[in-house]
Amino acid sequence: MIGHLSFGVRDLERAAAFYDPVMTTLGFVRVWSNASALGYGPPGGEDKLALKLREGATPPGPGFHLAFDAPDRAAVDRFHAAALAHGGTDDGVPGLRPHYGPTYYAAFVSDPDGYKLEAVHQQGASADHAASIAAAQNVLDDFMAAFNARDIPAFEATFNFPSVRFASNTMIILNQGDMKPERFTTGALAEWDHSAWERRAVIHAGADKVHIDTRFTRYAKDGSVIGGFDSIYVVTCENGHWGIKCRSSFAP
């Protein structure tokens, strides 16, 4: 819809020192320049943002900002770091902004002239690390299936030991061999028959680690609900093996 946008700046050299490195983080370069203006756009393309030397130039008032699409979340992080390193000010650190959308990952800065800028990636972690997420979700599938089957060897195969569990204000470090058959019939599981995932939403993902926001429900033998519990699972890849490294749960 918009062909290009122009900003008036008070100091062209200062603006170039900021925008040259910042725009590079988003895949843009300086495509033209002269004594009184600069243009930034895709390599070999036309300008999308022009900076023009104007005495007394001031940014628009409240409500204005310019948002750039970032190719991935790492680019958002680089944009923010480059802006702060080259004369910009922080208006919002990189991170998810769930009030804008569940995968809205953005950072906010002001340039040396006071123009408010944003870099945003909205496709979610799955767009960047689909293979890691698939592997981590498979681990949770296998974890639940093995737990419901009371299959201890298969259950332990879903972990990267040592593994940590935070629950009931207690930290437990699990090692291979710690799981015993009586675990399925005593304590909080005395009336338990099986469990099922209700939610598994990826929070963050990387090449060898995935954070997953989960909720699961425990059921009794008659099908009645014992309880539903929110948990965070950290699934890692160690020596080529994907497994649960850490859990923080509200389940007893």
C-alpha positions in Angstrom: 0.0 0.0 0.0 2.9 2.4 0.8 5.6 3.0 -1.8 8.0 4.6 0.6 8.3 6.8 3.7 10.4 9.9 4.3 11.7 11.2 7.7 13.2 14.6 8.2 16.4 14.4 10.3 18.5 17.2 11.9 21.9 15.5 11.5 22.3 13.3 8.4 25.7 11.9 9.5 24.3 10.9 12.9 21.3 9.4 11.2 23.5 7.3 8.8 25.6 6.1 11.7 22.4 4.8 13.3 20.4 3.5 10.3 23.3 1.8 8.3 23.8 -0.9 11.0 20.2 -1.1 12.2 18.7 -1.6 8.8 21.2 -4.3 8.0 19.8 -6.4 10.8 16.5 -6.5 8.9 18.0 -7.3 5.4 18.0 -3.7 4.1 20.9 -1.6 2.9 21.6 2.0 1.8 20.5 2.0 -1.8 21.3 5.7 -2.6 22.7 8.8 -0.9 23.6 12.4 -1.6 24.7 15.4 0.4 21.2 15.9 1.8 19.5 12.6 1.9 19.8 8.8 2.3 17.6 5.9 1.0 17.3 2.4 2.4 15.7 -0.6 0.8 16.3 -4.2 -0.3 19.7 -4.9 -2.0 19.4 -3.9 -5.6 15.9 -2.4 -5.1 14.2 0.9 -4.6 14.2 2.8 -1.3 11.5 2.1 1.2 12.7 4.6 3.8 14.3 8.0 2.9 16.0 10.3 5.4 16.2 13.9 4.4 18.2 16.6 6.1 15.8 19.2 7.4 16.7 22.0 9.9 14.4 21.8 13.0 12.9 18.5 11.9 10.8 16.8 14.7 9.0 13.5 14.8 5.2 13.3 14.6 3.4 13.3 17.9 1.9 10.5 20.1 0.5 7.6 18.2 3.1 7.5 15.4 5.6 4.7 14.9 7.2 2.8 12.0 7.2 -1.0 12.2 9.5 -3.1 10.1 8.8 -6.8 9.4 11.7 -8.9 10.6 12.6 -12.2 8.9 12.8 -14.1 12.3 13.0 -13.5 16.0 16.8 -13.4 16.0 16.6 -10.4 13.6 14.3 -8.6 16.1 17.0 -9.2 18.8 19.8 -7.9 16.5 17.7 -4.8 15.5 17.3 -3.9 19.2 20.9 -4.4 20.0 22.2 -2.5 17.0 19.9 0.4 17.7 21.1 0.8 21.3 24.7 0.4 20.2 24.4 3.3 17.7 22.6 6.1 19.5 19.1 4.8 19.8 17.1 4.5 23.0 15.1 1.5 24.4 11.3 1.7 24.2 10.7 -2.0 24.7 13.0 -5.0 24.9 12.6 -8.0 22.5 9.9 -10.4 23.5 6.4 -11.7 22.9 3.6 -9.1 23.0 0.5 -11.4 23.6 -1.8 -8.5 23.7 -1.1 -8.0 20.0 -1.2 -11.7 19.2 0.1 -15.1 20.5 3.2 -15.1 18.2 3.8 -11.3 18.1 7.5 -11.0 18.8 8.8 -7.4 18.8 11.2 -4.8 20.0 10.8 -1.0 20.2 13.4 1.8 20.0 13.6 5.5 19.2 16.2 6.8 16.8 18.6 9.7 17.6 16.0 12.2 16.2 13.2 10.6 18.4 11.4 8.7 15.7 9.8 5.6 17.2 10.6 2.3 15.5 9.6 -1.3 15.9 10.8 -4.6 14.5 8.3 -7.4 14.6 8.2 -11.1 13.6 4.7 -12.5 13.8 5.0 -16.1 12.4 6.0 -17.7 15.7 8.8 -19.9 16.7 7.5 -22.7 14.5 8.5 -20.7 11.4 12.1 -20.7 12.6 12.6 -24.1 14.2 9.9 -26.4 12.9 12.1 -29.5 13.2 13.0 -28.9 16.8 9.4 -28.2 17.7 8.2 -31.4 16.0 10.8 -33.4 17.9 9.9 -31.8 21.2 6.2 -32.4 20.7 6.9 -36.1 19.8 8.7 -36.4 23.2 5.6 -35.1 25.0 3.5 -37.6 23.0 5.8 -40.5 24.0 6.0 -39.2 27.6 2.2 -39.3 28.1 1.8 -42.6 26.3 4.5 -44.3 28.4 3.2 -42.8 31.6 -0.4 -44.0 31.0 1.0 -47.4 30.0 3.0 -47.6 33.3 6.0 -48.5 31.0 9.0 -47.4 33.0 11.7 -48.0 30.3 9.7 -46.1 27.7 8.9 -43.4 30.2 12.6 -42.9 31.1 13.5 -42.8 27.4 11.6 -39.5 27.2 14.1 -37.7 29.5 17.5 -36.2 29.3 19.0 -37.1 32.7 19.5 -35.6 35.1 16.1 -34.0 34.8 14.6 -31.4 37.2 11.0 -31.1 38.4 9.6 -28.2 40.3 6.3 -28.9 42.0 4.7 -28.4 45.4 7.4 -25.9 46.4 10.0 -28.7 46.0 12.8 -29.3 43.5 13.4 -32.9 42.6 16.4 -34.1 40.5 15.5 -37.3 38.6 18.1 -39.8 37.4 17.6 -42.9 35.4 16.3 -45.7 37.6 14.5 -43.4 40.1 11.0 -44.2 38.7 9.5 -47.1 40.5 6.2 -49.0 39.8 4.6 -47.8 43.1 4.8 -44.3 41.8 1.7 -45.1 39.7 -0.5 -46.1 42.6 0.5 -44.0 45.6 0.3 -40.4 46.8 -1.2 -38.0 44.3 -1.8 -40.9 41.9 -3.6 -43.2 44.3 -6.9 -42.7 42.5 -5.4 -41.9 39.1 -6.0 -44.0 35.9 -4.7 -41.9 33.0 -3.8 -38.3 31.9 -4.3 -36.4 28.7 -2.8 -33.2 27.3 -5.2 -30.2 27.0 -2.7 -27.6 25.8 0.8 -27.6 24.3 1.8 -24.2 23.2 5.4 -23.4 22.2 6.8 -20.4 24.0 10.3 -20.4 22.6 12.3 -22.6 20.3 15.9 -23.0 19.2 18.1 -25.6 17.4 18.5 -27.7 20.6 15.9 -26.6 23.1 12.1 -25.9 23.1 10.0 -24.4 25.9 6.4 -25.5 25.9 3.5 -24.2 27.9 1.2 -27.1 28.7 -1.9 -28.1 30.6 -2.9 -31.7 31.3 -5.8 -33.4 33.0 -5.7 -36.4 35.3 -8.6 -38.8 35.2 -9.9 -41.5 37.6 -10.9 -45.0 36.5 -14.6 -44.0 36.2 -13.6 -41.1 33.8 -14.1 -38.4 36.4 -11.6 -35.5 36.5 -9.1 -35.5 39.3 -7.7 -32.2 38.3 -6.2 -30.0 35.5 -2.7 -28.6 35.9 -0.6 -26.0 34.1 3.0 -26.8 33.5 6.1 -25.6 31.6 8.3 -28.3 29.9 11.8 -27.6 28.7 12.8 -30.2 26.1 16.4 -30.4 25.0 18.5 -32.2 22.5 21.6 -33.7 24.0 24.0 -35.9 22.0 21.3 -36.3 19.3 18.6 -37.3 21.8 15.5 -35.2 22.5 14.2 -35.5 26.0 12.6 -33.6 28.9 15.2 -31.7 30.9 13.0 -29.6 33.2 9.4 -29.4 34.3 7.7 -26.8 36.4 4.2 -27.9 37.3 1.3 -27.0 39.5 0.4 -30.7 39.8 1.2 -32.3 43.1 
